[in-house]
Amino acid sequence: ERLGLALKAPDLDAYGLTFRGARLVALHDRVLAQLMYTDEAERRVALCVTPLVGRPSETIETVVEDGLKLRGLSKGRHVFLVVGPTDAPAIDQVAPRLPALLATF
């Protein structure tokens, strides 16, 4: 409800990811929903959703910094992200399926 979106925790076993839990993080005057998964090597991979600030972009964008890779895009009034270690293959496999994995439009 605080996110303004019906969110679901997808089963990502097909990508080698096991669901470990979720949290709602307060970010100043916004919120970020974080769904945490681990892969076979116990690396953490998170799927995140937060309200959009700025212009929308339905093109997947990638940021790699300090050993982390973040891939995401926006749809409607939200930003959808997957983040984890740069060498976690699930990031590149899951990113093209966002936001459909997390929400229904």
C-alpha positions as CSV (number, residue, x, y, z in Angstrom):
1,E,0.0,0.0,0.0
2,R,2.8,2.5,0.9
3,L,4.4,1.7,-2.4
4,G,1.3,2.4,-4.4
5,L,1.7,-0.9,-6.2
6,A,0.5,-4.5,-5.8
7,L,3.8,-6.3,-5.3
8,K,4.5,-10.0,-5.5
9,A,7.5,-12.1,-4.5
10,P,8.3,-14.2,-7.6
11,D,9.6,-17.7,-7.5
12,L,13.0,-17.4,-9.2
13,D,14.2,-21.0,-8.8
14,A,14.6,-21.2,-12.6
15,Y,17.3,-18.6,-12.2
16,G,19.0,-20.4,-9.4
17,L,17.7,-17.9,-6.8
18,T,16.0,-18.8,-3.5
19,F,13.7,-16.2,-1.7
20,R,15.1,-15.2,1.7
21,G,12.8,-12.4,2.8
22,A,11.6,-8.8,2.1
23,R,11.7,-5.4,3.7
24,L,10.3,-2.0,3.2
25,V,13.0,0.7,3.5
26,A,12.3,4.3,4.3
27,L,14.1,6.8,2.1
28,H,13.5,10.3,3.3
29,D,9.9,10.9,1.9
30,R,9.8,7.7,-0.2
31,V,9.9,4.0,0.3
32,L,11.8,1.1,-1.4
33,A,10.6,-2.5,-1.3
34,Q,13.4,-5.0,-1.3
35,L,13.0,-8.7,-2.0
36,M,16.2,-10.6,-1.1
37,Y,17.3,-13.8,-2.8
38,T,20.5,-15.9,-2.7
39,D,22.1,-17.9,-5.5
40,E,23.8,-21.3,-5.3
41,A,27.0,-19.5,-4.2
42,E,25.1,-17.8,-1.4
43,R,25.5,-14.4,-3.1
44,R,22.7,-11.9,-2.4
45,V,20.6,-10.6,-5.2
46,A,17.9,-8.1,-4.5
47,L,14.8,-7.1,-6.5
48,C,13.8,-3.6,-5.6
49,V,10.9,-1.3,-6.4
50,T,10.5,2.4,-5.5
51,P,8.4,5.3,-6.8
52,L,9.8,7.1,-9.8
53,V,11.5,10.5,-9.4
54,G,12.3,12.1,-12.7
55,R,11.6,11.0,-16.2
56,P,10.5,7.5,-17.1
57,S,12.7,5.1,-19.1
58,E,11.5,1.7,-20.2
59,T,15.0,0.9,-21.5
60,I,17.1,-1.3,-19.2
61,E,20.0,0.7,-17.8
62,T,23.0,-0.8,-16.1
63,V,25.4,0.6,-13.5
64,V,28.5,-1.3,-12.4
65,E,30.5,0.0,-9.4
66,D,32.6,-1.4,-6.6
67,G,31.8,-5.0,-7.4
68,L,28.0,-4.5,-7.7
69,K,25.8,-4.5,-10.8
70,L,22.5,-2.8,-10.9
71,R,20.1,-3.2,-13.8
72,G,16.7,-1.5,-13.9
73,L,14.0,0.4,-15.8
74,S,10.9,2.4,-15.0
75,K,7.3,1.7,-15.9
76,G,4.4,3.8,-15.0
77,R,5.2,5.6,-11.7
78,H,7.8,3.1,-10.4
79,V,11.4,2.0,-10.9
80,F,12.2,-1.7,-10.9
81,L,15.8,-2.9,-10.1
82,V,17.8,-6.0,-9.7
83,V,21.2,-5.7,-7.9
84,G,23.9,-8.0,-6.8
85,P,27.5,-9.0,-7.4
86,T,28.8,-8.3,-10.9
87,D,29.5,-11.9,-11.5
88,A,26.0,-13.2,-10.5
89,P,24.5,-14.4,-13.8
90,A,20.9,-14.1,-12.5
91,I,21.1,-10.3,-12.7
92,D,21.3,-10.3,-16.5
93,Q,18.7,-13.1,-16.7
94,V,16.2,-11.5,-14.5
95,A,16.5,-7.8,-15.6
96,P,14.7,-8.3,-19.0
97,R,11.7,-9.8,-17.2
98,L,11.2,-6.7,-15.0
99,P,8.7,-5.3,-14.0
100,A,6.4,-8.2,-15.0
101,L,8.1,-10.5,-12.3
102,L,7.1,-8.1,-9.5
103,A,3.8,-6.4,-10.5
104,T,0.8,-6.7,-12.8
105,F,-0.1,-3.8,-15.0
